[in-house]
Amino acid sequence: MLITDQTCDIICAVCPIDDQGNVGQLAFSEPLDIQYYAVTVEPIEKQYIVKLYNANMQFVKVLPAGLITNDISFTESIDAGQGEMSLNVNLPIDTNYFNGIRYCKVYVSDNTGVDNLLIYSGWLSKVSRVYSNQKENIQVIFLSLYSLLQGVIIRKDGLQNGDSVFTKT
């Protein structure tokens, strides 16, 4: 951030007018010392790290940022968690790069001091192979871990002791 300052003197002038519209004598203030600041803000440069994990949440590998051809974005809402994250990956359509991958975590760092902040966690929902305009690409869809809770129902089946039974639908 670049901050520059300038100082200048300002004199205020007052011309009083009474209730009948009579103009009084013009009065001047003592010089006021006013300081102006001009601030230049540098743009925030973000770097993302996408870490991939297996079904046991064991780290497998980092998806290189140079392979991701779209912006990393997802939605988030109150009481619904994070939403879908779609990544377009510059890999041939016959790749097995995502075999054994089940989960991802996305971290962000920037030039303001944020370092490896976890911003997204999701599970691998779909891998699509795209061939368009003689270009090969892989589209990977991750859904938030919150979405896994939609398949769990808690219910009581008239049990004598009031225990809850967890069933997955």
N, C-alpha and C positions, 0 to 999 in steps of 0.2 A: 504494500500500500504506500503510495507516495502522497505526502501532505506538504503543501506549500502555503505560506501565509503572506498576507499583505496588510499594511497598516495605512490608514488615511485619516485625516481630520475632517470632521463634519461640523458645520455650524447650523443650528436651528434658528429660524426666524419666525416670530409670532406677530401677527397683526390683530390686536384686540378690537372687537366690535361690541358696542353696548346694545341694550334692548331696543333703543330707538334707531339703530343702524349707524350710529356715529362711529367713525373709524378713529382708533387711538394711534399712539405713536408706535412705530415698528420697533420691536425689541429683538436683540440678538443674544444667543447663548454664548457661553465660553466654548472654545473648540472641544469637541468630543473625540476621543481616540477610539476609533472603530477598527477591529481587526477582522479580516475576511480569511476564510480557509477554503482552499480548493482541494478536494480529495479525489485521487484517481484510484479506483479499485481494480485490482487485477482479476481476471476471470479465474474461476475455480476449475482446475484441471483434475478430473477424476480418473482413477484406474480401478478396474474391476478384476477380481480373481474369482473364478468359478471352480470350486473344488467338487470332485465327484466321489461318491461313496458306494459301497456294495450294500447288499441287503442287511448286513449286520452293522451298518453305519461305520464300517472301517474305511479309512481313506484309501482311495485307489490312485487318483491322479488329478492334475490340474488341467482344465480345458484351456489351452493357450488363447489369450485375448486376440491374437492375430487371426485365429480361425473363425471368430464370431463376426458375422457381417452385418448384424443389426444392432440397434441400441438395446441395452438391457433395461427392461421396464416391466412393471407388474402393477396390479391394483392392490389396494388394501382398504378394508372397511371395518368399522366397529362391529363387533359381535359376529364377524364372518371371516376374520383373519386375512391372510394374503390371498391373492388370486393367481391366475395363470401367468406363467412366464414362458415365452416362446423364444427360442434361440435358433437362428439360421447359422449353420456351421458349414464352412467351406471344406467339405470332405467329399470324396467320391461316393457314389451311391452304393457301391458294394463293400463299404467299410464295415468293420465289426468293432469300431471304436467304442460304442456304447454297450457292448455285450458285458453282462455282469454288473452294470451300473443301475442303481435303484434310487439313489438320492443325490441331491446337490445342495451346496451352500454357496451363497454369493457374498463376497466381502468387498468393501469399497475403501479406498485410500484417496486422499487429495492433498493439495498443496497448502491447506490451512491447518494441517496437523492431525486430521482424522487418519487413523492408521488401522487397517484391517478390521473395520466395523462390520459385523454380520448384519446384512440387510434383507436376506431372503433365505428360506429353507423350503425345499420342496421335494416331491417324489416324481420319478420319471413316469409320465403317463403315456407318452406316445413318441415314437421315432418314425418320421416319414422321409422317404427318399424322393427327392424332387429332381426331375430332369426337364429343364425348360430353356429354350433358346440356346441349345447345345452347351448348357452349363449344368454341372451336377452340384447338388446341395443336399444337406441333411437338415430337416426341421425337427427340433426336439422340443417337446412340450412338457413342462414341469407344472404340477399342481401343488398348492400349498399343503403342508403337513396337516393343517387344520381340516382340509377336505377329507382326510382319512377318518375323522370322527363322525362323519355322516353315515358311515356304515356300521356304527355301533349303537345298539339300542339297549337301554337299561329298563328292565321290566320286572315286576313281581308276579310270580305265577301262583298266587294263593298259597305260598309256603307258610307253614306253621310258625316258624321262627322269624319271619319278616326279612330273610336274606334277599338280596338282589341277585338276579341272574343276568349275566352279560351275554348277549347273543349278537353275533355279527350277521347282518343281512346281506 
